[in-house]
Amino acid sequence: ALDFQGVPTGIDITKVVKLGVTPVINTGIAHKEPGVGQVGAGVVRAPLACFEQALEAYGEKMGVA
């Protein structure tokens, strides 16, 4: 039982930039009371520029840029 706990996930920014395919984001908002349900719903893709900028910043931080 996850007890309404989020799932730890990671997104490989190098793979996103290399393939040019951004992840799908579920924009649904859960109700503040556990088990009540969802307040809203929607699906969107994040802009590729977000991942390009993240990869550039990571490269600079790691001294690889």
Wavefront OBJ file of the C-alpha trace (Angstrom):
o trace
v 0.000 0.000 0.000
v 1.482 3.325 -1.065
v -0.815 5.160 1.370
v -1.212 7.981 -1.186
v 2.556 8.489 -1.358
v 4.096 9.664 -4.625
v 6.262 7.383 -6.729
v 9.951 8.361 -6.923
v 10.881 8.806 -10.576
v 13.691 10.248 -12.618
v 13.864 11.521 -16.190
v 17.035 11.044 -18.223
v 17.576 14.557 -19.625
v 20.245 13.333 -22.039
v 17.830 10.827 -23.561
v 15.018 13.389 -23.819
v 17.279 15.872 -25.635
v 18.859 13.215 -27.867
v 15.509 11.748 -28.959
v 13.579 15.027 -28.913
v 10.673 13.346 -27.136
v 9.447 14.970 -23.932
v 7.534 13.067 -21.250
v 3.774 13.292 -20.905
v 2.706 15.041 -17.703
v -0.595 14.297 -15.973
v -1.764 17.632 -14.582
v -4.546 16.178 -12.459
v -4.773 17.576 -8.948
v -5.653 15.272 -6.078
v -8.170 16.427 -3.467
v -6.639 17.611 -0.195
v -8.419 14.808 1.668
v -6.919 11.365 0.982
v -9.208 9.024 -0.919
v -11.725 11.700 -1.992
v -10.634 11.844 -5.606
v -9.347 14.202 -8.216
v -10.194 17.901 -8.549
v -8.995 18.438 -12.123
v -7.453 16.561 -15.009
v -5.335 17.167 -18.071
v -2.361 15.915 -20.045
v 0.463 18.016 -21.475
v 4.024 17.659 -22.747
v 6.768 19.816 -21.253
v 8.639 22.022 -23.741
v 11.885 20.503 -25.037
v 13.672 23.752 -24.121
v 13.262 22.892 -20.415
v 15.331 19.748 -20.887
v 17.878 21.430 -23.151
v 18.468 24.128 -20.536
v 18.675 21.538 -17.753
v 21.242 19.512 -19.701
v 23.326 22.618 -20.392
v 23.254 23.666 -16.724
v 24.142 20.138 -15.599
v 27.047 20.028 -18.049
v 28.369 23.337 -16.744
v 28.050 22.165 -13.139
v 29.909 18.949 -13.913
v 32.558 20.791 -15.975
v 31.627 19.008 -19.200
v 30.017 21.869 -21.111
l 1 2 3 4 5 6 7 8 9 10 11 12 13 14 15 16 17 18 19 20 21 22 23 24 25 26 27 28 29 30 31 32 33 34 35 36 37 38 39 40 41 42 43 44 45 46 47 48 49 50 51 52 53 54 55 56 57 58 59 60 61 62 63 64 65
